[in-house]
Amino acid sequence: MAEPDVVLEAEGTDFGSGLLVRLHEAMERLEAEEVLEVRGGDRSVAEDLEAWCVLTGNALVGPLQVRKGEVEIEPEPPKLGSRLWLYSNFSCNLACDYCCAESSPHASARLLPVETARDAVAEFTADGGTEVLVTGGEPFLHPELGELLDAVLERRPVTVLTNGMVFGRGSRRRTLEALDRDRVTLQISLDSAAPELHDRHRGAGAYARAREGIGLARSLGFRVRVAATVDAADAEEVGALRELLETEGIGVEDQLIRRIARQGFAASGVVLTRDDLYPEPALAVDGVWWHPVGITDPDLRVTDSPLPVGAAIEAMDRALRQAAERQDRTRKAFRCT
């Protein structure tokens, strides 16, 4: 084992109880190639640390030792009020076994009305909001997705999260082709460089159709971001996926690798609660939630109505200030885009 430059005393904590935040803070203070060693952590720390190194580009050089790589550890979480998520619907052509939204072909659609989206984005941008993202479910199953996106585009560019499988033909293809290439980014899910892992979670044939969707979107001139959801046991898949994406001309800035969150259908993954998540308001037809990953969690529901958005953001701000008064340092970011 290497002689560490810094020792981080975990004091019995793990990644779900504050250690992850302390690890990020400690690594940010290191220079490239310096080594950090974690001591005194919960038994789960070794496994989580190995997966974390793969996901962040750092090197595991001993059972609990990390050598800092050249990559950025984690971007700053978005300032509260700068980012707004819109859940366009909850119906989906897939039933992924880790879906935080519990979406499936049998889920209630819970369609977000176009006018609600328009009013929410108008209020959000008037208060200084800058980034809008549309997710689901599968947004391209919303029968008025084109109109909904137009309502957003009146105010801001938009990123649409999609599985890339249903917009290849018919009316959905026409919706896709009508979108503004300069103001719409498509974030498409692809979990692995080969079908086995992706199809294990999402269903047979999903990988091939996602690859087709990525190719179609790029051929039409859209900026495409690729997002992979990978659990600790499959962290070795990340390197092959990154190599594939780089070979196909999708740069690192358009690659997102994230862990499974233990929400919705997921039986395992990172435990995320209101007490350790930076808030990113997620608006659905029936309320606003603390973060898009917690859209099925009653404890993360902030308001019972989608409007006004400002009421939910004010409630989140109050909660953050109260936590700061308690000197709460356990909150962490969980990237969805």
N, C-alpha and C positions, 0 to 999 in steps of 0.2 A: 504493500500500500504506500501511496505517496505521502509525504509529510504535508499536512494541510497548511494553507496560508491563513485560513479562518476556520474557527470551530463554532458551529451553531448548536447551542444547547436546547434540545427540543422539550425537555422537562415533561416527558410523558405525553405530549400532544401528538396529533397526526394531521394529515392534510385537510381533514374536515373540521378541525377545531383550532385553526389559527396558524398552524405551522407553515402552510403554503404561502401566506402573506409574508411571514417573517423570512422565508426562504427567498422570495422575490426581492425583498428589501436588501437582504445580505448579498445576493448575487449582483444586484445593481451597483454595489460598492466595490466589487472586484474588478480587476483588470483581466483582459483576455488571457487565458492559459493559467490563471491562478486557481487554486483548489480549495473548495469548501468541504468540510466534513460535518455531518449531522450526528449528534450524539444524544442518547437518552430519549429516543422517540418511541412511540407505540410500535408494535410488531408489524403493522401495515405499512410503515414508512418506507422500508426497503423496496417493496414492490411498487409503491406509488412514485418513489423517487426515480426508479428505472424508467417507468413510463413517461414521467415528466421530462426527463433528459431527452428522450426520443422526440417528444412533441415540441421541445424548445430549441433543439440543436446543440445542447450542451453534452458533455461526455461523462459517462459514469466510469470512474477509474478505480473504484473500490466499492465494496458493498454499500457504503453510505458516504461515498466521496464523489464530488462533482467537479469537473474541470470546466471553467467557463469558456464557452465558444465565442465566435465573433458576432453571433446574431443578437438582436434585441430580445430581452427576456419577455417583456409584456408591455404593450402600449398602455398609456394612462386610460382609465375608464372614461367614457364620455361624461361631460359635465351634466348634471341633472337639468333637464329642460332643453338640452341640445339635440337629443335623439328621441324619435317617436316611432314605435312599432304599431302597425295596423294588422290585426288578424282579419284577413278578408273573409275567411270561412274556415270550417273545421272538417269538412268532407275531404276525402283523399282517395285516390285510386290504389294506394298502398296501405298496409297496416304494419309499419316498421315496429319491430319488437322493443325499440327504445324510444318511441315517439313521445316527447314530453307533452304534446297537445292531445294525445289519445285520439289521433285522427285515423280514419279508416273509411272504406266504402260504406260502412254501416253507421258512421257517426252522424249526429245531427249537423246539418250544414251550418247553422248559426251565421247566416250571411250578413256581412256588414253592409248596410245601405250606402249607396253612393253619396247621398246628402250628408249622412253622418260623417263619412270620411272627409268630405269637402269642408264641413264646419270645423271638424277637429283640426285639420291641417291649417285652416285659416287662423284659428285661435293660436295654435302652436307657433306658427311662424310670426304672427303679430307680437308674440312674447319673446321673440329672438331665437326660436328653434331653427335648426339648420339641416338636420338629417332625418329623412323619412324612409322606413323600410316596410315592405308589405310581405306578410308571410301567411301560413295556414297550418294545417290542411295543405291542399294544393291550390294555390291562387288561380291557376288557369281553369279550375272547375267552377269558379265564380262566374255566373252567366253574364254579369255586367263588369267584368274585370277591366275591359278597355275604358269604360266610362269612369270607373273608380280610379284608375291610374291617371286619366286625364284630369280628374279633380285634384289629385296630388300635384301633378305637373304644372298646374296653374300657379303653384307657389314654389315648389322645390323639385330638384331631381329625385329619383327614387331608385331603390334597390329592391328587386323582387326575388324572394327565395322560392325555388321551385325544384321538383325532382327531375325536370326536363323531359318527362315521358309523354305528355299529353298535348303538346302544342304543335305537333308535326303536321296536322292535317285539319281540314274542315274549318269551322268558324274560329277555332282556337289558333290555327295557323294564320288566319286573317287578322286576328287580334294581335298576334306577335308581330306580324309584318308591318302593322300600322303604328307600332310604338316608335318613339323618337330615339334613334341610336345614340344621340349625344347626351340624353338625359335619363336613360333607363339602363341600369346594370342588372344583369341576371346572375344570381348566385345559385349554382346547380350542385346538388349533392352527389358526391362520388367517394365512396369509402375506401377504395383499394385499387391497386393497379391491375388486378385480375378479378374475375367474377366471384370467386368463392366467398370471400368475406362480405362483399356488398350484398350478394344475393342471399346469404345466410340471414342477414338482418331484414332485408327488404322484399324478398321473394324471388323465385326463379325468373330469369330473364330481365330483371330490373337493371342489371349492370349494362347489358348491351343497349337497352333503350336509353339509359342515361347518357352513354357515350354518343349515341345518335343525336340526342338533344343538344349536347354540348357542341357537337360538330355543326349542327344546323344553326344554332344561335350565333356561333362565330362566323359562319359563312354569310349570314345576313348582316354582319357588321356590328353586332353587339359586343360590348365588353362583358366577358364571362369570368366570374370568380368561381372557383371550385372549393367546396367545403366538404371535409371528411369528418365523420364522427367515429372515433376509434377508442375502444376500451383498453385498459392497461394490458390485458392478456394478448392483445393484437397489436401492440405498439410497434412491433418490428415491421408491420406493413407500411409504416409512414415513409421510410426511405425509398422504397420501390415506387410508391405513389408520387412522391416529389420528383423522382427521376423521370417518370412518365410525363408528368405535367410540364416539366421544363423542356423535355424533348419535343413536346407538341406546341411549345411557344407560350405557355401560360406561366408568367413570371411569379416569383416568390410573393410579390405584393398582392397577387390574386389567388393565393393558396391559403386556405384556413384549415388547420388541424385542431380539433377540439375533442375533449373527453365526453363520454356519455354522462349525462346528468341523471341522477336517480329521481326522476319525476315522471309523471304519466305512466306509460306502459313499462318503463325501465325497472327491472328488479335489482339492478346493481349500477354502480357508477358513483360519481362525485355527489356527495350530499350537499345540497344548497338550500339555505334558508334565508328569511328576511334579515336575520342578524349578520349574515356574512356575504351578502350580495350587494354590490353597488346597484342602485335602482336604474332601470331603463324602462320607462312607462310603456306598457303594452296594452293597447286598446282593442276591445272586442265589442260585439254588438250589445253585450250584457254587462259591461263594466270595464274597469282598468285594473291591471295587475302590476305588481312591483317589477317584474322582469318577464320577458317572453318565455324563458325556460320554465317558469312557474305558473303557466296559464291554467293548469288544472289543480293547483294547490290552493285550497281555501284560505290558508294562512298568508298567501301572497296577494290576495285580492285587496285592492285599496278602496275602490268605490264600486257601487252597484249600477252605475250609469256611465256610459262612455263620455258624456258631456256634462259639464265643461271639463276639458282636459286640465285646466289650471287648478281645479279643486284637487285632483289626484296628485299633481306635482307638488302643490302646497303641502298636502298630507305627507308625501315622501320627504320633503324638505324638513318638516317638523321632526319626523322620525330620525333623520340623519343628525339634526342638531341635538336631539336628546341623547343619541348614541355618543356624539362627540363629548357631551358633558360627562358621560360615564367613562370617557377615555377609552372607548371601544376601538380596538385595533384589529378586529378579526374579519372585517369586511373585505371581500375580494371580488374581482371581476370574473365573469364567465362569458367568453366571446361567442357570439352567434353570427357575427359577420366581421 
